[in-house]
Amino acid sequence: MRAVDIIQKKRNGGTLTSEELTFLIKGYSQGDIPDYQLSAWAMAVFFRGMNAEETAALTRAMAESGDQVDLSPINGIKVDKHSTGGVGDKTSLIIGPLVASCGVPVAKMSGRGLGHTGGTIDKMESMQGFRTELTREAFIEQVNAIGVAIIGQSGNMAPADKKLYALRDVTATVESIPLIASSVMSKKIAAGADAIVLDVKTGSGAFMKTLEDSEKLAMAMVEIGTQVGRQTAALISDMDQPLGLAIGNALEVQEAIDTLHGRGPEDLTELCIALASHMVVLGGQAGDLAEADKKLREQLSSGAALAKFKQFVAAQGGNPAVADDPSLLPQAAYTVEVPAARSGYVHAIQAEELGLAAMLLGAGRETKDSVIDHAVGITLKRKIGEAVHEGETLALLHVRNIDAGSEAVLKRVQDAYKINAQPKSPSPLLLSVVTEQGIQRI
């Protein structure tokens, strides 16, 4: 078997076998196949695409290129959740304990952020003493004991994906749905869950800007899950504005805690319940989504989900008192008001611009070596559809220092808001549900 023959076959529109894809990925991982041949293959895939069987075979080969987690010692059906990323997305901090409180084990591996704000691991490290590294034995023991653990992703999980992604980034082949889908799902499959629920973002603050492209990506990932024997469902959610009101690590932890208290922003609460409902059904603890929804709302209102969060924080070395006293989280020295430049209604918020603004304050990483400031970030005071008068506060910046840098960020946030004279209704939060049966618009 030769790489050049596989490249030619795909270039000519052929269908690659599982053996050919395994040969290609294994050879590339081990350094036997050079970058230039994988670049040619990636470009052939970009133009010719891959069918569901090919994409699943590629995903399996990448998952098998490194560590794979065996979760079989954990009792019950293990359900994982993955988001394609967005501004203000702190759902894992809420969904983990919420779903665990319903009896579904959540054994989750998450990553750090590169870009807008921190990843789930960075956010959790806002809580002093919280450990994001556990041994495999401690990880499994904790999930069996309290139902939930969230730790940092293994450095050797799907290494072929890391290597291939870096190559795609410099060869203009990132925007290939089969390659994106296999990249996401290879890590989820290596993480060992029995079922996977995906939150695929769409809109100006998301990687996929249109609903149609988001649905194609979601369908590709659901098909991969089905092909490799994992129950998989996806929700398409709107990211034309940030999720919730908080952008930044400690700020997002506080908002997650507020949500578990039952006083979180409506959009964040509803998205968490929607995603968690699918997890509870796939985990066998509800017969349908309506039953799961009812059960989850009861867990929030009764305080059971908050109690599970406290257990989870304590088990991983954090102080559970943070759930009742947000002042225990890192606090920025100053807040700066961002005033509205004119009166009217908020018509649009450029979510990506707000994410970049938070990064400039120190809430995210410009490079992988950047040090995150857990205290800084942005709190929104107005969202799409809301009225505002000139001079009223659109957002608050949480900053370490009042300097020229914060003034530049203030202007950037102000410019990210588009205010018009006519009223505007916000877009629906949930747009589609994707399962192996197909795509259902909501």
Sequence and secondary structure as in RCSB ss.txt:
>XXXX:A:sequence
MRAVDIIQKKRNGGTLTSEELTFLIKGYSQGDIPDYQLSAWAMAVFFRGMNAEETAALTRAMAESGDQVDLSPIN
GIKVDKHSTGGVGDKTSLIIGPLVASCGVPVAKMSGRGLGHTGGTIDKMESMQGFRTELTREAFIEQVNAIGVAI
IGQSGNMAPADKKLYALRDVTATVESIPLIASSVMSKKIAAGADAIVLDVKTGSGAFMKTLEDSEKLAMAMVEIG
TQVGRQTAALISDMDQPLGLAIGNALEVQEAIDTLHGRGPEDLTELCIALASHMVVLGGQAGDLAEADKKLREQL
SSGAALAKFKQFVAAQGGNPAVADDPSLLPQAAYTVEVPAARSGYVHAIQAEELGLAAMLLGAGRETKDSVIDHA
VGITLKRKIGEAVHEGETLALLHVRNIDAGSEAVLKRVQDAYKINAQPKSPSPLLLSVVTEQGIQRI
>XXXX:A:secstr
  HHHHHHHHHTT    HHHHHHHHHHHHTTSS HHHHHHHHHHHHHH   HHHHHHHHHHHHTTS     TTS 
S  EEEEE   TT  HHHHHHHHHHTTT  EEEEE    BSS  HHHHHTTSTT      HHHHHHHHHHHSEEE
EE  TTSSHHHHHHHHHHHTTT    HHHHHHHHHHHHHHTT SEEEEEEEESTTSSS SHHHHHHHHHHHHHHH
HHTT EEEEEEEE SS SSSEESHHHHHHHHHHHHTT S HHHHHHHHHHHHHHHHHTTS SSHHHHHHHHHHHH
HHTHHHHHHHHHHHHTT  GGGGT GGGS   SEEEEEE SSSEEEEEE HHHHHHHHHHHTSSBSSTT    TT
 EEEES  TT EE TTSEEEEEEES  SHHHHHHHHHHHHHEEEESS      SEEEEEETTEEEE 
